[in-house]
Amino acid sequence: MPSRIQRRKEIEDVMSRPGFWDSPEQARSVVASLKALKAIIDPIEELLRRIDDLTVMVELARSESDADMQKEAEAEQAALAARLDEVELLALLSDPNDARDCYFSIQAGAGGTEACDWADMLLRMYLMYFEKNGYSAEEMSRKDGDGAGIQSVDLKVSGPFAFGYLKCETGVHRLVRISPFNAQGKRQTSFAAVQALPVFEDDKLELDEKDLDIVFFRRASGAGGQNVNKLSTAVRVKHIPTGLVVECVNERSQAQNKRVALGILHAKIEQIEQAKRDAELARIVGTKGEIAWGNQIRNYVLDDPRVKDLRTGLEVGNPQKVLDGDLQPFIEAELRRRAAKRARAEKSGETAPTA
């Protein structure tokens, strides 16, 4: 906290200097850094002020034997306890990118219709989570499954600390259920991968054009029938040095599709570079591993109802509640696990991992 307060003061000093806005791109970057810091510091300072006020209120209530003031103090104490949990979570969001918006993708694993249906169930789950927690989600591209569900979907999620929270969902998610697509009613296992990437400002995009293979095209959207004649503009961008490919499809211009695709590509490359600096990141964004058994982070079992996160050990017995968007307990548990892991690494003198 003291280091963040000092950093805030340094940034505010920079912003107060004459000519700060002479370089708009650099200025926007500095303002974004200040905004991210204030999003963490301001709630903590506000909480500390309320605690000081509560202390005064309690002392006054006792000295004057004021029962009404005592009840008011007890209510404020309960409110502060709840607020403390929220502020504690903010303190765990220490990565510079945590305050950013998020590119969020879901991809079905092997398994045809079953896997595509599971990917669609995950999409519904996350959309409900976004709505409950005040995030907005814009669909950037989508590939429907042949029989049901979706092969993949890419979203842009906007809201406070979108990446900081949603990065905890990156990984393979496993579903076990009695298959609705199997006439014999057999138990089926399906997999889908989730990936979160931070959104960077346009002025931070530094990709060499000679390293890019950009293709514009038009593609029919929809799963068939009346929708098959609906054409969307699209762009496919390949980063030649890494082999990464990003595709963006929507109803707007090719120029906007290109801008969004480059933004996603930049985020993927940024995460790969970070992974090179920290071996613990090798399995996360951009390197999820095979979407299959042994790589999952969470199991959803419907016929023997339970959802278990394999990283934190958190288990709940109501899968439907989770599938209706009640994900915050899992995200909070993973944030605390990562913070504890960083603390252990720092104590032992190692480089603190971020996952």
C-alpha positions as CSV (number, residue, x, y, z in Angstrom):
1,M,0.0,0.0,0.0
2,P,2.7,2.6,0.8
3,S,4.4,1.9,-2.5
4,R,1.2,2.4,-4.4
5,I,0.5,5.7,-2.6
6,Q,4.0,6.9,-3.4
7,R,3.5,5.9,-7.1
8,R,0.1,7.7,-7.2
9,K,1.9,10.9,-5.9
10,E,4.6,10.5,-8.5
11,I,2.1,10.2,-11.3
12,E,0.0,13.1,-10.1
13,D,3.2,15.2,-10.0
14,V,4.0,14.3,-13.6
15,M,0.4,15.2,-14.7
16,S,0.7,18.6,-13.0
17,R,3.7,19.6,-15.1
18,P,3.3,22.1,-18.0
19,G,3.2,20.3,-21.3
20,F,1.9,17.1,-20.0
21,W,-0.7,16.8,-22.8
22,D,1.8,17.7,-25.5
23,S,2.1,14.0,-26.2
24,P,-1.5,12.7,-26.1
25,E,-0.6,9.1,-26.4
26,Q,1.9,9.1,-23.6
27,A,-0.5,11.2,-21.5
28,R,-3.4,8.7,-22.0
29,S,-1.1,5.9,-20.8
30,V,-0.1,7.8,-17.6
31,V,-3.8,8.6,-16.9
32,A,-4.7,5.0,-17.3
33,S,-2.0,4.0,-14.8
34,L,-3.3,6.6,-12.3
35,K,-6.9,5.3,-12.8
36,A,-5.8,1.7,-12.1
37,L,-3.9,2.8,-8.9
38,K,-6.9,4.9,-7.7
39,A,-9.2,2.0,-8.2
40,I,-7.3,0.1,-5.5
41,I,-6.1,2.9,-3.2
42,D,-9.3,5.0,-3.0
43,P,-11.6,2.2,-1.6
44,I,-8.9,1.4,1.0
45,E,-8.5,5.0,2.1
46,E,-12.3,5.4,2.2
47,L,-12.5,2.2,4.4
48,L,-9.9,3.5,6.8
49,R,-11.8,6.8,7.2
50,R,-15.0,4.9,8.0
51,I,-13.2,2.8,10.6
52,D,-11.9,6.0,12.2
53,D,-15.4,7.5,12.2
54,L,-16.8,4.2,13.7
55,T,-14.2,4.3,16.5
56,V,-15.3,7.8,17.5
57,M,-19.0,6.8,17.3
58,V,-18.5,3.8,19.6
59,E,-16.6,5.8,22.2
60,L,-19.2,8.5,22.1
61,A,-22.1,6.0,22.4
62,R,-20.4,4.4,25.4
63,S,-19.6,7.7,27.2
64,E,-23.1,9.0,26.8
65,S,-24.9,5.6,27.2
66,D,-26.7,6.3,23.9
67,A,-28.6,3.1,22.9
68,D,-29.6,4.5,19.5
69,M,-26.1,5.5,18.6
70,Q,-24.9,2.0,19.8
71,K,-27.3,0.4,17.3
72,E,-26.1,2.7,14.6
73,A,-22.5,1.8,15.4
74,E,-23.3,-2.0,15.3
75,A,-24.9,-1.6,11.8
76,E,-21.9,0.4,10.5
77,Q,-19.6,-2.3,11.9
78,A,-21.5,-5.0,10.0
79,A,-21.4,-2.9,6.8
80,L,-17.6,-2.3,7.2
81,A,-17.0,-6.0,7.7
82,A,-18.7,-6.7,4.3
83,R,-16.8,-3.8,2.7
84,L,-13.5,-5.1,4.1
85,D,-13.9,-8.4,2.2
86,E,-14.4,-6.4,-1.1
87,V,-11.4,-4.2,-0.4
88,E,-9.3,-7.2,0.5
89,L,-10.0,-8.6,-3.0
90,L,-8.9,-5.4,-4.7
91,A,-5.7,-5.5,-2.8
92,L,-5.0,-9.0,-4.3
93,L,-5.2,-7.5,-7.8
94,S,-1.6,-6.4,-8.0
95,D,-0.7,-7.1,-11.6
96,P,-0.4,-3.9,-13.8
97,N,-2.9,-5.4,-16.3
98,D,-5.6,-6.4,-13.7
99,A,-7.5,-3.1,-14.1
100,R,-7.8,-3.5,-17.9
101,D,-10.8,-4.7,-19.9
102,C,-10.6,-8.3,-21.1
103,Y,-10.8,-10.3,-24.3
104,F,-12.6,-13.5,-23.3
105,S,-12.8,-16.6,-25.4
106,I,-14.4,-20.1,-25.1
107,Q,-13.4,-23.0,-27.4
108,A,-15.0,-26.4,-27.5
109,G,-12.7,-29.4,-27.1
110,A,-12.8,-32.6,-29.0
111,G,-16.1,-34.4,-28.9
112,G,-18.3,-32.9,-31.5
113,T,-21.9,-32.0,-30.5
114,E,-21.3,-32.7,-26.8
115,A,-18.3,-30.4,-26.6
116,C,-20.0,-27.6,-28.5
117,D,-23.1,-27.9,-26.3
118,W,-20.8,-27.6,-23.2
119,A,-19.1,-24.5,-24.7
120,D,-22.5,-23.0,-25.2
121,M,-23.4,-23.8,-21.5
122,L,-20.2,-22.0,-20.4
123,L,-21.1,-19.0,-22.5
124,R,-24.5,-18.8,-20.8
125,M,-22.8,-19.1,-17.4
126,Y,-20.3,-16.3,-18.0
127,L,-22.9,-14.0,-19.6
128,M,-25.0,-14.4,-16.4
129,Y,-21.9,-13.7,-14.3
130,F,-21.2,-10.6,-16.3
131,E,-24.7,-9.3,-15.9
132,K,-24.8,-10.0,-12.1
133,N,-21.4,-8.2,-11.6
134,G,-22.0,-5.1,-13.8
135,Y,-19.8,-6.1,-16.7
136,S,-20.7,-5.4,-20.4
137,A,-19.9,-8.1,-23.0
138,E,-19.6,-7.5,-26.7
139,E,-19.4,-10.5,-29.1
140,M,-16.5,-10.1,-31.5
141,S,-16.7,-13.5,-33.3
142,R,-18.6,-16.7,-33.1
143,K,-18.5,-20.1,-34.8
144,D,-21.7,-22.2,-34.3
145,G,-21.6,-26.0,-33.8
146,D,-22.9,-28.3,-36.6
147,G,-25.6,-29.9,-34.5
148,A,-25.9,-27.8,-31.4
149,G,-24.0,-25.2,-29.3
150,I,-20.9,-23.3,-30.4
151,Q,-17.4,-24.3,-31.6
152,S,-16.0,-21.0,-30.3
153,V,-16.8,-17.5,-29.2
154,D,-14.7,-14.3,-28.6
155,L,-16.0,-11.5,-26.4
156,K,-14.8,-8.2,-25.2
157,V,-15.7,-7.7,-21.5
158,S,-15.6,-4.2,-20.1
159,G,-15.8,-3.2,-16.4
160,P,-13.8,-2.6,-13.3
161,F,-10.9,-5.1,-13.1
162,A,-12.4,-7.3,-15.8
163,F,-9.1,-9.0,-16.6
164,G,-8.0,-9.2,-13.0
165,Y,-11.0,-11.3,-12.1
166,L,-11.5,-13.3,-15.3
167,K,-7.9,-14.4,-15.7
168,C,-8.8,-16.8,-12.9
169,E,-11.1,-18.6,-15.3
170,T,-8.4,-19.3,-17.9
171,G,-8.0,-23.1,-18.4
172,V,-9.8,-26.2,-19.3
173,H,-13.3,-26.8,-17.9
174,R,-14.6,-30.4,-17.7
175,L,-18.3,-31.4,-17.7
176,V,-19.6,-34.9,-16.7
177,R,-23.3,-35.6,-17.2
178,I,-25.9,-38.1,-18.6
179,S,-25.8,-37.1,-22.3
180,P,-29.0,-35.6,-23.7
181,F,-27.6,-36.5,-27.2
182,N,-27.1,-40.2,-26.5
183,A,-30.1,-42.5,-26.9
184,Q,-28.7,-45.0,-24.4
185,G,-28.4,-42.3,-21.7
186,K,-24.7,-42.9,-21.2
187,R,-22.5,-40.8,-19.0
188,Q,-20.5,-38.4,-21.1
189,T,-17.4,-36.3,-20.4
190,S,-16.9,-33.0,-22.4
191,F,-14.2,-30.4,-22.3
192,A,-13.9,-26.7,-23.3
193,A,-11.2,-24.1,-22.9
194,V,-11.5,-20.6,-21.5
195,Q,-9.0,-17.9,-22.2
196,A,-8.7,-14.3,-20.8
197,L,-6.4,-11.6,-22.3
198,P,-6.0,-8.0,-21.2
199,V,-7.1,-5.2,-23.6
200,F,-4.3,-2.8,-24.5
201,E,-4.8,0.8,-25.7
202,D,-4.4,1.4,-29.4
203,D,-1.3,3.5,-28.8
204,K,0.5,0.5,-27.2
205,L,0.1,-1.7,-30.2
206,E,3.6,-2.1,-31.7
207,L,3.4,-4.9,-34.2
208,D,5.6,-4.8,-37.3
209,E,3.5,-5.0,-40.5
210,K,6.1,-7.2,-42.1
211,D,5.5,-9.8,-39.4
212,L,1.8,-9.9,-40.2
213,D,-0.3,-11.8,-42.8
214,I,-3.7,-10.1,-43.0
215,V,-6.6,-11.5,-45.0
216,F,-10.0,-9.8,-45.4
217,F,-13.0,-11.9,-46.4
218,R,-16.7,-12.3,-46.0
219,R,-18.2,-15.3,-44.2
220,A,-21.8,-16.6,-43.8
221,S,-22.9,-16.6,-40.2
222,G,-25.5,-18.6,-38.4
223,A,-26.1,-22.4,-38.0
224,G,-27.9,-22.8,-41.3
225,G,-31.5,-22.4,-42.6
226,Q,-32.6,-18.8,-43.0
227,N,-29.4,-17.5,-41.4
228,V,-27.0,-19.0,-43.9
229,N,-27.3,-16.1,-46.3
230,K,-26.3,-13.6,-43.7
231,L,-22.7,-12.4,-44.6
232,S,-20.4,-10.7,-42.2
233,T,-17.2,-8.8,-42.9
234,A,-14.2,-10.6,-41.4
235,V,-10.4,-10.4,-41.0
236,R,-7.8,-13.0,-40.2
237,V,-4.4,-11.9,-38.9
238,K,-1.5,-14.2,-38.6
239,H,1.7,-13.3,-36.6
240,I,4.3,-15.0,-38.7
241,P,7.1,-15.2,-36.0
242,T,4.9,-17.0,-33.5
243,G,2.3,-18.6,-35.7
244,L,-0.5,-17.0,-33.7
245,V,-3.8,-16.5,-35.7
246,V,-6.6,-14.2,-34.7
247,E,-9.9,-13.9,-36.5
248,C,-12.5,-11.2,-36.0
249,V,-16.0,-11.1,-37.4
250,N,-18.9,-8.7,-36.9
251,E,-21.4,-6.5,-38.7
252,R,-19.1,-3.4,-38.9
253,S,-16.2,-2.3,-41.1
254,Q,-13.2,-4.3,-42.1
255,A,-11.0,-1.6,-40.6
256,Q,-12.6,-2.0,-37.2
257,N,-12.3,-5.8,-37.5
258,K,-8.6,-5.3,-38.2
259,R,-8.1,-3.0,-35.3
260,V,-9.8,-5.5,-32.9
261,A,-7.9,-8.4,-34.3
262,L,-4.6,-6.6,-33.8
263,G,-5.5,-5.8,-30.3
264,I,-6.2,-9.4,-29.4
265,L,-3.0,-10.5,-31.2
266,H,-1.0,-7.9,-29.2
267,A,-2.5,-9.2,-26.0
268,K,-1.6,-12.8,-26.9
269,I,2.0,-11.9,-27.8
270,E,2.3,-9.8,-24.6
271,Q,1.3,-12.8,-22.5
272,I,3.7,-15.1,-24.3
273,E,6.5,-12.7,-23.6
274,Q,5.5,-12.6,-20.0
275,A,5.5,-16.4,-19.9
276,K,9.0,-16.5,-21.1
277,R,10.0,-14.3,-18.2
278,D,8.2,-16.5,-15.7
279,A,8.1,-20.2,-16.2
280,E,5.0,-20.5,-14.0
281,L,3.0,-18.8,-16.7
282,A,3.9,-21.3,-19.4
283,R,0.6,-23.1,-19.1
284,I,-1.7,-20.1,-19.1
285,V,-2.9,-17.6,-21.7
286,G,-1.8,-18.6,-25.2
287,T,-0.5,-22.0,-24.0
288,K,-3.6,-23.7,-22.5
289,G,-2.4,-27.2,-23.5
290,E,-4.6,-29.9,-25.0
291,I,-8.3,-29.4,-24.3
292,A,-8.7,-32.8,-22.7
293,W,-8.3,-35.0,-19.6
294,G,-5.6,-34.0,-17.2
295,N,-5.5,-30.3,-18.0
296,Q,-8.7,-29.2,-16.4
297,I,-8.9,-26.5,-13.7
298,R,-12.5,-27.3,-12.7
299,N,-14.9,-30.2,-12.9
300,Y,-18.7,-29.8,-13.2
301,V,-20.5,-33.1,-12.4
302,L,-24.3,-33.0,-13.0
303,D,-25.5,-36.5,-12.2
304,D,-23.5,-36.6,-8.9
305,P,-24.0,-32.9,-8.3
306,R,-20.9,-31.0,-7.5
307,V,-18.5,-28.5,-8.9
308,K,-14.8,-28.7,-7.8
309,D,-12.0,-26.4,-8.6
310,L,-8.8,-28.5,-8.8
311,R,-6.5,-25.5,-8.0
312,T,-8.0,-24.3,-4.8
313,G,-9.9,-27.4,-3.7
314,L,-13.2,-25.4,-3.4
315,E,-16.2,-27.6,-3.9
316,V,-19.9,-26.8,-4.0
317,G,-22.9,-29.1,-4.2
318,N,-25.2,-27.1,-6.5
319,P,-23.9,-27.1,-10.1
320,Q,-27.0,-25.3,-11.4
321,K,-26.3,-22.3,-9.2
322,V,-22.7,-22.2,-10.6
323,L,-24.0,-22.5,-14.2
324,D,-26.4,-19.6,-13.5
325,G,-23.3,-17.4,-12.9
326,D,-22.5,-17.8,-9.3
327,L,-18.7,-17.9,-9.9
328,Q,-17.4,-15.3,-7.5
329,P,-16.5,-17.8,-4.7
330,F,-14.3,-19.7,-7.2
331,I,-12.6,-16.5,-8.5
332,E,-12.0,-15.1,-5.0
333,A,-10.5,-18.5,-3.8
334,E,-8.2,-18.5,-6.8
335,L,-7.1,-14.9,-6.2
336,R,-6.2,-15.8,-2.6
337,R,-4.4,-18.9,-3.7
338,R,-2.3,-16.9,-6.2
339,A,-1.6,-14.2,-3.5
340,A,-0.4,-16.9,-1.0
341,K,1.8,-18.4,-3.7
342,R,3.4,-15.0,-4.4
343,A,3.9,-14.4,-0.7
344,R,5.7,-17.8,-0.3
345,A,7.9,-17.1,-3.3
346,E,8.8,-13.6,-2.1
347,K,9.6,-15.0,1.4
348,S,11.9,-17.6,-0.1
349,G,13.6,-15.0,-2.3
350,E,12.2,-16.4,-5.6
351,T,10.6,-14.5,-8.4
352,A,6.9,-14.2,-7.5
353,P,4.7,-16.2,-9.9
354,T,1.5,-14.7,-11.2
355,A,-0.5,-17.9,-11.5
